[in-house]
Amino acid sequence: MFDLHDFLEPINFYGSAIEVGYNDGQLGRYITAYKDEIPNLTEVDIVLVGIGESRGGSIFNPGTEGPDAIRRQLYQLHYWHYDINIADIGNIKDGASIADSYAAVKTVLTELLKLNKTVLLIGGSHDITLAQYFAYKDLQQLVEATCIDAMIDLRGESTIRSENFLLEMLTSEPNLVRHYNHIGFQSYLVHPVMLERMDKLRFDCYRLGHVKENIDEMEPVLRNTNLLSFDISAIKHSDAPANEVTPNGFTGEEACTLSRYAGMSNAISTFGIYGYDPQADIHELTAKQISQMLWYFIDGKSRSKKEASIEDRAHFNEYNTAFAEVDTVFLQSKRSNRWWMQLPNKKFIACSHNDYINASRNQIPERWLRAQERMI
C-alpha cells in the first residue's frame, strides 16, 4: 500500500491510550487504531477515517475535535458483530488550502478503494463529498452517488463551498457519475426549478415526507449506490442539536435505518457523515447520534455477509411476470427477502416488493421506468 503517513495523524483524544476505560464488550477494545503505526488492513472490512477540514462550510471549525467527539461515543458502544473487522486509521491532515485537503482525502480514499475496503468518513463539511468523488474519478470508476440532505447543494449563487459543490460533481467533464439520488430534501428549502433540472437529468430526488412514509423503498436505492454522503442537516434538530439548518428532518431512528440499509449494500464503498460542528452540539448528543448510525452501518455490513450471490439462483425465489407487454424476471432472496428485477438488457437491479406487486398488476414499476429512461 502507498505510504499514507504523510497524510494521516494518529488518534490521541483525551491525551491517553484509546483502550483505557473500555471493557471487553465495547468497540474501543476491538477497533484496531492508529496510535503509533497505521494498522495492517489485510483482514479489515471497514476503515474509519476522520476529517477536520471545514473551510467549505458556513462555520469554520478546523481540527479533529469533531471526528474525535464521534469516536468517543462510537468506541463506547457494544460490539455485536464479530464477523466484521474494523480499523481506525486516524485523521486526514488539513492542507494549506481547501484544494490541498481535497487532494489528501482523494489520495487516502484512492488507496483504500484499491484495497477493496469499505470506508467510513466522519467530520468535515459537506463539500468533502467532492473529494470523496474525486477518488473514484482518479480510478476511472463509474459511480452511482447518493446524498441524504435537507437541501440540494447546487446553489451556484452561493459563495459557500458546501452549498454549491454538486455543480462540479454532477456537471464537470469527464463525468463519472452514472446516476445521482437525493434523499430527504425539504421542499421549502429547495427552489422548484432545481428539481425540474434534476428530473431532466434523470436524477431521482425523494422528498422528506415521501421517504418517512415509505422508508423501506430507500433500501433498493442505497443497495444500488456506490458513494453515499449524509449531511446531518437531514436529521431533525431535536435528535441532532448540532443541526442548526432546520428544525425538521429524519428522526434519529430513521437515520439509523437508512444507515443499516447502506451497510447491507455490497455496492457502497464509501460513506461520509458530514456537517458535524461539536461547538453547536449539546452534551455530544449529535456525536452519539452519528456513532449509533455508524453502529447500524456495521450491523448492516454483518447482515450483507449472509446474503447469497445473485448468480446462485438456488438461494432465490424466481418470479416471471409481464407488464405493458414486457416480460421480465423478479428475484427474491430466501435469506433476506430483498428483491431484484431484470431490465431488458438482462441485468438485474435492486428493487422492492412493491415494484413486484405493481408489475404483477400490469403496472410499470416507476423504478424500472426510470432505469430504462437513463439507458436511452
For each residue, the residues with C-beta under 8 A, 3 or more apart:
1: 4 41 111 114 115
2: 107 111
3: 6
4: 1 7 8 38 89 107 108 111
5: 8 38
6: 3
7: 4 92 93 104 107 108
8: 4 5 34 38 89 90 91 92 93 108
9: 64 90 91 93
10: 34 35 36 90
11: 18 33 34 35 50 68 71 88 90 91
12: 15 35
13: 18 68 71 72
14: 72
15: 12
16: 20
17: 20 35
18: 11 13 22 28 33 35 71 75
19: 22 28 29
20: 16 17
21: 28
22: 18 19 26 27 28 29 75 76
23: 26 29
24: 29
25: 29 78 79
26: 22 23 29 30 75 76 77 78 79
27: 22 30 31 74 75 76 77 78 79 86 295
28: 18 19 21 22 31 75 76
29: 19 22 23 24 25 26 79
30: 26 27 79 86
31: 27 28 48 75 86 87 88
32: 39 40 44 85 86 87 88
33: 11 18 39 87 88 90
34: 8 10 11 37 38 39 87 88 89 90
35: 10 11 12 17 18
36: 10
37: 34
38: 4 5 8 34 89 90
39: 32 33 34 44 87 88 89
40: 32 43 44
41: 1 44 47 87 89 112 115 117
42:
43: 40 85
44: 32 39 40 41 47 85 86 87 117
45: 84 85 86 117 118 301
46: 84 85 86 87 117 118 119 120 297 298 301
47: 41 44 86 87 88 89 112 117 118 119 120
48: 31 71 86 87 88 89 120 122 294
49: 88 89 90 91 92 108 109 112 119 120 121 122
50: 11 64 66 67 68 70 71 88 90 91 92 121 122 123
51: 67 91 92 101 105 121 122 123 124 128 272
52: 62 63 64 65 66 67 91 92 94 123 124
53: 56 62 92 94 95 98 101 105 124 125 128
54: 57 59 60 61 62 66 123 124 125 277
55: 60 62 98 101 125 161
56: 53 98 125 126 127 128 160 161 162 165
57: 54 60 61 125 126 127 160 161 162 275 277
58: 160 162 163
59: 54 277 279 280
60: 54 55 57
61: 54 57 65 66 277 278 279
62: 52 53 54 55 94
63: 52 66 94
64: 9 50 52 67 68 91 123
65: 52 61 68 69 278 279
66: 50 52 54 61 63 69 70 122 123 124 276 277 278
67: 50 51 52 64 70 71 91 122 123
68: 11 13 50 64 65 71 72 91
69: 65 66 72 73 276 278 281 284 287
70: 50 66 67 73 74 122 123 273 276 287 290 291 294
71: 11 13 18 48 50 67 68 74 75 88 122 291
72: 13 14 68 69 75 76 284 287
73: 69 70 76 77 284 287 288 290 291
74: 27 70 71 77 291 294 295
75: 18 22 26 27 28 31 71 72
76: 22 26 27 28 72 73 291
77: 26 27 73 74 291 292 295
78: 25 26 27
79: 25 26 27 29 30 82
80: 299 302
81: 84 298 299 301 302
82: 79
83: 302 305
84: 45 46 81 298 301 302 305
85: 32 43 44 45 46
86: 27 30 31 32 44 45 46 47 48 298
87: 31 32 33 34 39 41 44 46 47 48
88: 11 31 32 33 34 39 47 48 49 50 71
89: 4 8 34 38 39 41 47 48 49 108
90: 8 9 10 11 33 34 38 49 50
91: 8 9 11 49 50 51 52 64 67 68 123
92: 7 8 49 50 51 52 53 101 104 105 108
93: 7 8 9 104
94: 52 53 62 63 100 101
95: 53 98 99 100 101 102 103 104
96: 100
97: 100 101
98: 53 55 56 95 101 102 127 161
99: 95 102 103
100: 94 95 96 97 103 104
101: 51 53 55 92 94 95 97 98 104 105 128 131
102: 95 98 99 105 106 128 130 131 134
103: 95 99 100 106 107 131
104: 7 92 93 95 100 101 107 108
105: 51 53 92 101 102 108 109 121 128 131 132 134 135
106: 102 103 109 110 131 134 135 138
107: 2 4 7 103 104 110 111
108: 4 7 8 49 89 92 104 105 111 112
109: 49 105 106 112 113 119 121 131 132 135 270
110: 106 107 113 114 135 138 139
111: 1 2 4 107 108 114 115
112: 41 47 49 108 109 115 117 119
113: 109 110 116 117 119 135 136 139 141 269 270
114: 1 110 111 139
115: 1 41 111 112
116: 113 269
117: 41 44 45 46 47 112 113 269
118: 45 46 47 268 269 270 271 301
119: 46 47 49 109 112 113 269 270 271
120: 46 47 48 49 271 272 273 294 297
121: 49 50 51 105 109 124 128 132 270 271 272 273 274
122: 48 49 50 51 66 67 70 71 272 273 276 290 294
123: 50 51 52 54 64 66 67 70 91 274 276
124: 51 52 53 54 66 121 128 272 274
125: 53 54 55 56 57 128 161 162 274 275
126: 56 57 129 149 153 162 165 229 231 274 275
127: 56 57 98 130 153 161 162 165
128: 51 53 56 101 102 105 121 124 125 131 132 272 274
129: 126 132 133 147 165 169 227 229 272 274
130: 102 127 133 134 165 168 169
131: 101 102 103 105 106 109 128 134 135
132: 105 109 121 128 129 135 136 227 229 270 272
133: 129 130 136 137 143 145 169 176 177 227
134: 102 105 106 130 131 137 138
135: 105 106 109 110 113 131 132 138 139 270
136: 113 132 133 139 141 142 143 176 226 227
137: 133 134 140 141 174 176
138: 106 110 134 135
139: 110 113 114 135 136
140: 137 176
141: 113 136 137 176 226
142: 136 176 177 178
143: 133 136 176 177 178 226 227
144: 177 178 179 180 181 224 225 226 227 267
145: 133 169 177 179 180 181 225 226 227 228 229
146: 180 181 182 183 221 222 225 227 228 229
147: 129 152 153 166 180 181 182 183 228 229 230 231
148: 182 183 184 228 229 230 231 234 258
149: 126 152 153 182 183 184 185 229 230 231 233 234
150: 184 185 186 189 208 231 233 234 245 246 248 249
151: 163 185 186 189 190 231 233 245
152: 147 149 166 182 185 190 194 195 198 205
153: 126 127 147 149 162 163 164 165 166
154: 164 166 167 170 194 197
155: 158 163 164
156: 164 167
157:
158: 155 163 164
159:
160: 56 57 58 163 164
161: 55 56 57 98 125 127 164 165
162: 56 57 58 125 126 127 153 165 274 275
163: 58 151 153 155 158 160
164: 153 154 155 156 158 160 161 167
165: 56 126 127 129 130 153 161 162 168 169
166: 147 152 153 154 169 170
167: 154 156 164 170 171
168: 130 165 171 172
169: 129 130 133 145 165 166 172 177
170: 154 166 167 175 177 180 201 203
171: 167 168 175
172: 168 169 175
173:
174: 137
175: 170 171 172
176: 133 136 137 140 141 142 143
177: 133 142 143 144 145 169 170 180
178: 142 143 144
179: 144 145 202 203 204 224 374
180: 144 145 146 147 170 177 198 201 203 204
181: 144 145 146 147 203 204 205 206 221 225
182: 146 147 148 149 152 185 198 203 204 205 206
183: 146 147 148 149 206 211 218 221 234 258
184: 148 149 150 206 207 208 211 234 249 250
185: 149 150 151 152 182 189 190 205 206 207 208
186: 150 151 189 190 207 208 246 248 249
187: 190 207 208
188:
189: 150 151 185 186 245 246
190: 151 152 185 186 187 194 195
191: 194 195
192: 195 196
193: 196 197
194: 152 154 190 191 197 198
195: 152 190 191 192 198 199 205
196: 192 193 199 200
197: 154 193 194 200 201
198: 152 180 182 194 195 201 203 205
199: 195 196 202 203 205
200: 196 197
201: 170 180 197 198
202: 179 199 370 373 374
203: 170 179 180 181 182 198 199
204: 179 180 181 182 221 370
205: 152 181 182 185 195 198 199
206: 181 182 183 184 185 210 211 218 221
207: 184 185 186 187 210 211
208: 150 184 185 186 187 211 212 234 248 249 250
209: 212 213
210: 206 207 213 214
211: 183 184 206 207 208 214 215 217 218 250
212: 208 209 215 250 254
213: 209 210
214: 210 211 217 218
215: 211 212 218 254 257 258
216: 219 352
217: 211 214 220 221 352 354
218: 183 206 211 214 215 221 222 258 261
219: 216 222 223 261 264 338 350 352
220: 217 223 224 338 339 349 350 351 352 355 367
221: 146 181 183 204 206 217 218 224 225 350
222: 146 218 219 225 228 258 261 262 264 265 268
223: 219 220 261 264 265 266 267 338 350
224: 144 179 220 221 265 267 349 350
225: 144 145 146 181 221 222 228 262 265 267 268
226: 136 141 143 144 145 267 268 269 270
227: 129 132 133 136 143 144 145 146 268 269 270
228: 145 146 147 148 222 225 262 268 270 271 272
229: 126 129 132 145 146 147 148 149 271 272 274
230: 147 148 149 234 255 258 259 271 272 273 274 293
231: 126 147 148 149 150 151 234 274 275
232: 235 240 242 243 273 274 275 276 286 289 290
233: 149 150 151 243 245 246 249 275
234: 148 149 150 183 184 208 230 231 249 250 255
235: 232 239 240 243 249 250 251 252 255 289
236: 239 240 243 246 247 248 249 250 251
237: 240 241 243 244 246 247 248 249
238: 241 247
239: 235 236 249 250 251 252 255 285 289
240: 232 235 236 237 243 249 252 255 285 286 289 290
241: 237 238 280 281 282 285 286
242: 232 275 276 277 278 280 281 286
243: 232 233 235 236 237 240 246 249 275 286
244: 237 277 280
245: 150 151 189 233
246: 150 186 189 233 236 237 243 249
247: 236 237 238
248: 150 186 208 236 237
249: 150 184 186 208 233 234 235 236 237 239 240 243 246
250: 184 208 211 212 234 235 236 239 254 255 258
251: 235 236 239 254 255
252: 235 239 240 255 256 289 292
253: 256 257
254: 212 215 250 251 257 258
255: 230 234 235 239 240 250 251 252 258 259 289 293
256: 252 253 259 260 292 293 295 296
257: 215 253 254 260 261 296
258: 148 183 215 218 222 230 250 254 255 261 262
259: 230 255 256 262 263 271 293 294 296 297 300
260: 256 257 263 264 296 297 299 300 303
261: 218 219 222 223 257 258 264 265 300
262: 222 225 228 258 259 265 268 271 297 300
263: 259 260 268 296 297 298 299 300 301 302 303 304
264: 219 222 223 260 261 300 301 303 304 307 336 338
265: 222 223 224 225 261 262 268 300 304
266: 223 304 307
267: 144 223 224 225 226
268: 118 222 225 226 227 228 262 263 265 271
269: 113 116 117 118 119 226 227
270: 109 113 118 119 121 132 135 226 227 228
271: 118 119 120 121 228 229 230 259 262 268 297
272: 51 120 121 122 124 128 129 132 228 229 230
273: 70 120 121 122 230 232 276 290 293 294
274: 121 123 124 125 126 128 129 162 229 230 231 232
275: 57 125 126 162 231 232 233 242 243
276: 66 69 70 122 123 232 242 273 281 286 287 290
277: 54 57 59 61 66 242 244 280 281
278: 61 65 66 69 242 281 284 287
279: 59 61 65
280: 59 241 242 244 277 286
281: 69 241 242 276 277 278 284 285 286 287
282: 241 285 286
283:
284: 69 72 73 278 281 287 288
285: 239 240 241 281 282 288 289
286: 232 240 241 242 243 276 280 281 282 289 290
287: 69 70 72 73 276 278 281 284 290 291
288: 73 284 285 291 292
289: 232 235 239 240 252 255 285 286 292 293
290: 70 73 122 232 240 273 276 286 287 293 294
291: 70 71 73 74 76 77 287 288 294 295
292: 77 252 256 288 289 295 296
293: 230 255 256 259 273 289 290 296 297
294: 48 70 74 120 122 259 273 290 291 297 298
295: 27 74 77 256 291 292 298 299
296: 256 257 259 260 263 292 293 299 300
297: 46 120 259 260 262 263 271 293 294 300 301
298: 46 81 84 86 263 294 295 301 302
299: 80 81 260 263 295 296 302 303
300: 259 260 261 262 263 264 265 296 297 303 304
301: 45 46 81 84 118 263 264 297 298 304 305
302: 80 81 83 84 263 298 299 305 306
303: 260 263 264 299 300 306 307 336
304: 263 264 265 266 300 301 307
305: 83 84 301 302
306: 302 303 335 336
307: 264 266 303 304 333 335 336 338
308: 312 314 315 316 333 334 335
309: 312
310: 316 331 340 348
311:
312: 308 309 315 316
313: 316 318 331
314: 308
315: 308 312 333 334 335
316: 308 310 312 313 331 332 333 334
317: 331 332 334
318: 313 329 330 331
319: 329 330 331 332 356 360
320: 327 328 329
321: 327 328 329 330 356 359 360
322: 325 326 327 328 362
323: 326 328 358 359 360 361 362 363 364 365
324: 362 364
325: 322
326: 322 323 344 364
327: 320 321 322
328: 320 321 322 323 341 342 343 344 359 368
329: 318 319 320 321 341 342
330: 318 319 321 339 340 341 342 351 355 356 359
331: 310 313 316 317 318 319 339 340 341 342 348
332: 316 317 319 337 338 339 353 356
333: 307 308 315 316 336 337 338 339
334: 308 315 316 317
335: 306 307 308 315
336: 264 303 306 307 333
337: 332 333 353
338: 219 220 223 264 307 332 333 350
339: 220 330 331 332 333 350 351 352 353 355 356
340: 310 330 331 348 349 350 351
341: 328 329 330 331 348 349 351 355 356 359 365 367 368
342: 328 329 330 331 346 347 348
343: 328 346 347 348 349 368 371 372 375
344: 326 328 372
345: 375
346: 342 343
347: 342 343
348: 310 331 340 341 342 343
349: 220 224 340 341 343 367 371
350: 219 220 221 223 224 338 339 340
351: 220 330 339 340 341 355 356 365 367 368
352: 216 217 219 220 339 355 356 367
353: 332 337 339 356 357
354: 217 357 358 365
355: 220 330 339 341 351 352 358 359 365 366 367 368
356: 319 321 330 332 339 341 351 352 353 359 360 365
357: 353 354 360 361
358: 323 354 355 361 363 364 365 366
359: 321 323 328 330 341 355 356 362 363 364 365 368
360: 319 321 323 356 357
361: 323 357 358
362: 322 323 324 359
363: 323 358 359
364: 323 324 326 358 359 368 369
365: 323 341 351 354 355 356 358 359 368 369
366: 355 358 369 370
367: 220 341 349 351 352 355 370 371
368: 328 341 343 351 355 359 364 365 371 372
369: 364 365 366 372 373
370: 202 204 366 367 373 374
371: 343 349 367 368 374 375
372: 343 344 368 369 375 376
373: 202 369 370 376
374: 179 202 370 371
375: 343 345 371 372
376: 372 373
